[in-house]
Amino acid sequence: MQTNKSYIIIIISLVILASGLAYLNFNTTGSDIPIETADSTSTVSKSFNYDDYFITVRDSIKPEIKFKIDSLERLIKSDTGNYQAHVLLARLYDESQLGLVAAQYVNDIAIRLNDERSWFNAGFKFYDFAANTIDTGAQIYASKKAIAAFEKVVAINEHNLEAKNAMAICYVQNDLDVMAGVQLLKDVIKRDSNNVQANYTLGMLSRRSGQWDKARIRFEKLAQLDPLNSEAYFYLGEAYSSLNMKKEAIIAYETCMNLISSANEDSKKDIKKLIDNLKQKKKKK
């Protein structure tokens, strides 16, 4: 009876494996990665233990998925180098909305393959989790794991600017090491002065710290590189307004408003109020 049960588990595992071989074919770019602009003083560090987290979240998995996971985890215990099993486990944990556990398995794959793409996939999975979780402790843990993975990418290929952009965001997101993030971004700009993501992130950092002259330069560059980017014109208008450049601010806000979809009427109304306010200030002067 035990032999039959083991045989069934192996068959199930093989069937599961066949459906997940394409899981890691990520098609991501650094320019898709956002940076939060919330006040960093609101971030409170919390202790986080991954092993405790893992034990807790496993209880939330649906029984039918947990059975598949258990089968695959038994399989990799007897075959630690089974790449496909790790791929499927990552996929199943993702389906269960447990992105951090999925990222751990993607990281295990990167350790085994030790190539640029695998480490980038691992870094992005950790970053993606950090960007979407509300658990500060888990966010910091994932950001540090993402940094470690992106460092591996850069060690293999120092010209991978997507990895440097993503690593920089991880550094600055929770104030882990803002200067290290800035230096990475400056290195990207040095290699590619037209890099949209690096210019955007540096602009947002300048905005957050109230360095409006530097923010203006970055958002002017961004508007030049991506003239249909309404967000770039909004932040450019904000920078001009903060520098008391009212005429330029009005033009930037008007451009932003014209680029925003007609379906987003609330945003258009808010920007119109900013424009009207600036025009009133010009009249008084």
C-alpha positions as CSV (number, residue, x, y, z in Angstrom):
1,M,0.0,0.0,0.0
2,Q,2.8,2.4,0.9
3,T,4.5,1.6,-2.5
4,N,1.3,2.5,-4.4
5,K,1.0,5.7,-2.5
6,S,4.6,6.7,-3.3
7,Y,4.0,5.9,-6.9
8,I,0.9,8.1,-7.0
9,I,2.8,11.0,-5.5
10,I,5.5,10.7,-8.1
11,I,3.0,10.6,-11.0
12,I,1.2,13.6,-9.6
13,S,4.5,15.5,-9.2
14,L,5.5,14.7,-12.8
15,V,2.1,15.9,-14.2
16,I,2.4,19.1,-12.2
17,L,5.9,19.7,-13.4
18,A,4.9,19.4,-17.1
19,S,2.6,22.4,-16.7
20,G,5.1,24.8,-15.2
21,L,8.3,24.9,-17.3
22,A,7.6,28.4,-18.7
23,Y,7.0,30.0,-15.3
24,L,10.3,31.8,-15.1
25,N,10.1,33.4,-18.6
26,F,9.7,36.9,-17.1
27,N,9.6,39.7,-19.5
28,T,10.2,42.7,-17.3
29,T,12.0,46.0,-17.7
30,G,13.4,48.3,-15.1
31,S,11.2,51.1,-16.4
32,D,8.2,49.2,-15.2
33,I,9.3,49.4,-11.6
34,P,7.8,52.3,-9.6
35,I,9.3,54.1,-6.6
36,E,7.1,55.1,-3.6
37,T,7.2,58.7,-2.5
38,A,5.8,58.4,0.9
39,D,7.5,60.2,3.8
40,S,10.2,57.8,5.0
41,T,9.7,58.9,8.6
42,S,6.4,56.9,8.5
43,T,8.3,53.6,8.0
44,V,8.8,51.7,11.3
45,S,11.2,48.7,11.2
46,K,9.7,45.5,12.5
47,S,11.4,42.2,13.3
48,F,10.8,39.5,10.8
49,N,11.6,35.8,10.8
50,Y,11.1,34.1,7.5
51,D,10.8,30.6,9.0
52,D,8.1,31.7,11.4
53,Y,6.3,33.5,8.5
54,F,6.5,30.4,6.3
55,I,5.0,28.1,9.0
56,T,2.1,30.6,9.5
57,V,1.2,31.2,5.9
58,R,1.2,27.5,4.9
59,D,-2.0,27.1,6.9
60,S,-3.7,29.5,4.5
61,I,-3.1,27.3,1.4
62,K,-6.1,25.5,-0.1
63,P,-6.0,21.7,0.6
64,E,-5.9,20.7,-3.1
65,I,-2.9,23.0,-3.8
66,K,-1.2,22.0,-0.5
67,F,-1.4,18.4,-1.6
68,K,0.5,19.3,-4.8
69,I,3.0,21.4,-2.9
70,D,3.6,18.6,-0.3
71,S,4.2,16.2,-3.2
72,L,6.8,18.5,-4.9
73,E,8.5,19.2,-1.6
74,R,9.0,15.5,-1.0
75,L,10.3,15.2,-4.5
76,I,13.0,17.9,-4.0
77,K,14.1,16.4,-0.7
78,S,15.1,13.2,-2.6
79,D,16.3,15.1,-5.7
80,T,17.7,18.5,-4.5
81,G,18.8,19.5,-7.9
82,N,15.4,19.2,-9.5
83,Y,15.0,22.5,-11.3
84,Q,11.5,21.9,-12.6
85,A,10.2,21.1,-9.1
86,H,11.4,24.4,-7.8
87,V,9.8,26.2,-10.7
88,L,6.4,24.6,-10.0
89,L,6.6,25.2,-6.3
90,A,7.2,28.9,-7.0
91,R,4.2,28.9,-9.3
92,L,1.9,27.2,-6.8
93,Y,2.9,29.5,-4.0
94,D,2.3,32.5,-6.3
95,E,-1.2,31.1,-7.1
96,S,-1.8,30.9,-3.3
97,Q,-0.9,34.7,-3.1
98,L,2.3,33.8,-1.2
99,G,4.8,35.8,-3.3
100,L,7.6,35.8,-0.7
101,V,7.7,32.0,-0.6
102,A,7.6,31.9,-4.4
103,A,10.5,34.3,-4.4
104,Q,12.5,32.0,-2.1
105,Y,12.1,29.1,-4.6
106,V,13.1,31.3,-7.5
107,N,16.1,32.3,-5.5
108,D,17.0,28.6,-4.9
109,I,16.9,28.2,-8.7
110,A,19.3,31.1,-9.1
111,I,21.7,29.6,-6.6
112,R,21.7,26.4,-8.6
113,L,21.9,27.9,-12.1
114,N,24.0,31.0,-11.1
115,D,23.4,32.9,-14.3
116,E,22.4,36.5,-15.0
117,R,18.8,35.8,-16.0
118,S,18.1,33.6,-13.0
119,W,19.5,36.1,-10.5
120,F,17.5,38.9,-12.1
121,N,14.3,36.8,-11.9
122,A,15.0,36.2,-8.2
123,G,15.7,39.9,-7.5
124,F,12.6,41.0,-9.3
125,K,10.4,38.5,-7.5
126,F,11.6,39.8,-4.1
127,Y,11.2,43.4,-5.3
128,D,7.7,42.7,-6.6
129,F,6.7,41.3,-3.2
130,A,8.3,44.2,-1.3
131,A,6.5,46.7,-3.5
132,N,3.1,45.2,-2.8
133,T,3.2,44.1,0.9
134,I,1.9,46.2,3.7
135,D,4.1,44.3,6.3
136,T,7.1,46.6,6.9
137,G,9.2,43.8,8.3
138,A,8.6,41.5,5.4
139,Q,9.1,44.4,3.0
140,I,12.5,45.2,4.4
141,Y,13.5,41.5,4.4
142,A,12.4,41.1,0.7
143,S,14.2,44.3,-0.3
144,K,17.5,43.1,1.2
145,K,17.0,39.7,-0.6
146,A,16.4,41.6,-3.8
147,I,19.5,43.7,-3.4
148,A,21.6,40.5,-2.8
149,A,20.2,39.0,-6.0
150,F,20.7,42.1,-8.1
151,E,24.3,42.3,-6.8
152,K,24.8,38.9,-8.3
153,V,23.4,40.2,-11.6
154,V,25.8,43.1,-11.7
155,A,28.7,41.0,-10.7
156,I,28.1,38.8,-13.8
157,N,27.2,41.8,-16.0
158,E,28.1,45.3,-14.8
159,H,26.3,46.7,-17.9
160,N,22.9,45.5,-16.7
161,L,21.3,48.8,-16.0
162,E,17.9,47.4,-15.3
163,A,19.4,45.5,-12.3
164,K,21.1,48.7,-11.1
165,N,17.9,50.7,-11.3
166,A,16.0,48.1,-9.4
167,M,18.7,47.7,-6.8
168,A,18.8,51.5,-6.3
169,I,15.0,51.6,-5.7
170,C,15.4,48.8,-3.1
171,Y,18.0,50.8,-1.3
172,V,16.0,54.0,-1.2
173,Q,12.5,52.5,-0.7
174,N,12.9,51.8,3.0
175,D,15.9,54.1,3.5
176,L,18.2,51.0,3.7
177,D,21.0,53.0,2.2
178,V,19.9,56.1,0.2
179,M,23.4,57.2,-0.8
180,A,24.2,53.7,-2.2
181,G,21.0,54.0,-4.2
182,V,21.9,57.4,-5.5
183,Q,25.4,56.3,-6.5
184,L,23.9,53.4,-8.5
185,L,21.6,55.8,-10.3
186,K,24.4,58.2,-11.1
187,D,26.3,55.3,-12.5
188,V,23.4,54.4,-14.7
189,I,23.1,58.0,-15.9
190,K,26.8,58.1,-16.6
191,R,26.5,55.1,-18.8
192,D,23.1,56.1,-20.3
193,S,22.2,59.8,-19.8
194,N,18.8,59.1,-21.4
195,N,17.8,56.3,-19.1
196,V,14.2,57.0,-18.3
197,Q,14.0,55.0,-15.0
198,A,17.1,56.5,-13.5
199,N,16.1,60.1,-14.4
200,Y,12.6,59.4,-12.9
201,T,13.9,57.9,-9.7
202,L,16.5,60.7,-9.2
203,G,13.8,63.3,-9.8
204,M,11.5,61.7,-7.3
205,L,14.3,61.6,-4.7
206,S,15.0,65.3,-5.3
207,R,11.3,66.0,-5.0
208,R,11.1,64.0,-1.7
209,S,14.0,66.0,-0.2
210,G,12.7,69.4,-1.5
211,Q,15.6,69.9,-3.9
212,W,13.4,71.5,-6.5
213,D,16.2,72.8,-8.7
214,K,17.5,69.3,-9.2
215,A,14.0,67.8,-9.5
216,R,13.3,70.4,-12.3
217,I,16.3,69.2,-14.3
218,R,15.4,65.6,-14.0
219,F,11.7,66.1,-15.0
220,E,12.7,68.4,-17.9
221,K,14.8,65.6,-19.1
222,L,12.1,63.0,-18.6
223,A,9.6,65.2,-20.5
224,Q,12.1,65.4,-23.3
225,L,12.7,61.7,-23.4
226,D,9.0,60.7,-23.0
227,P,6.9,63.7,-24.3
228,L,3.6,61.8,-23.8
229,N,4.2,61.1,-20.2
230,S,1.6,63.1,-18.2
231,E,3.2,62.2,-14.9
232,A,6.5,63.8,-16.0
233,Y,4.7,67.1,-16.8
234,F,2.8,67.0,-13.5
235,Y,6.0,66.7,-11.4
236,L,7.7,69.3,-13.7
237,G,4.8,71.7,-13.0
238,E,5.2,71.0,-9.3
239,A,8.9,71.8,-9.5
240,Y,8.4,75.0,-11.4
241,S,5.7,76.1,-9.0
242,S,8.0,75.4,-6.0
243,L,10.7,77.5,-7.7
244,N,8.2,80.3,-8.3
245,M,8.3,79.8,-12.0
246,K,4.6,80.4,-12.5
247,K,4.4,80.8,-16.2
248,E,6.4,77.6,-16.8
249,A,4.4,75.7,-14.2
250,I,1.1,76.7,-15.9
251,I,2.4,75.4,-19.3
252,A,3.6,72.1,-17.7
253,Y,0.3,71.5,-15.9
254,E,-1.7,72.4,-19.0
255,T,0.3,69.9,-21.0
256,C,-0.2,67.3,-18.3
257,M,-4.0,67.9,-18.3
258,N,-4.2,67.5,-22.1
259,L,-2.3,64.2,-21.9
260,I,-4.6,62.7,-19.3
261,S,-7.4,60.5,-20.5
262,S,-10.8,62.1,-20.7
263,A,-12.0,59.2,-18.5
264,N,-10.0,60.6,-15.6
265,E,-12.0,63.7,-15.0
266,D,-11.2,64.0,-11.3
267,S,-7.5,64.3,-12.0
268,K,-8.2,66.9,-14.7
269,K,-10.3,68.9,-12.3
270,D,-7.5,68.8,-9.6
271,I,-4.9,70.0,-12.1
272,K,-7.3,72.8,-13.4
273,K,-7.5,74.0,-9.8
274,L,-3.7,74.2,-9.6
275,I,-3.6,76.1,-12.9
276,D,-6.3,78.6,-11.7
277,N,-4.5,79.1,-8.5
278,L,-1.2,79.9,-10.3
279,K,-3.0,82.3,-12.6
280,Q,-4.6,84.1,-9.6
281,K,-1.1,84.5,-8.1
282,K,0.2,86.0,-11.4
283,K,-2.6,88.6,-11.5
284,K,-1.9,89.7,-7.9
285,K,1.7,90.2,-8.8
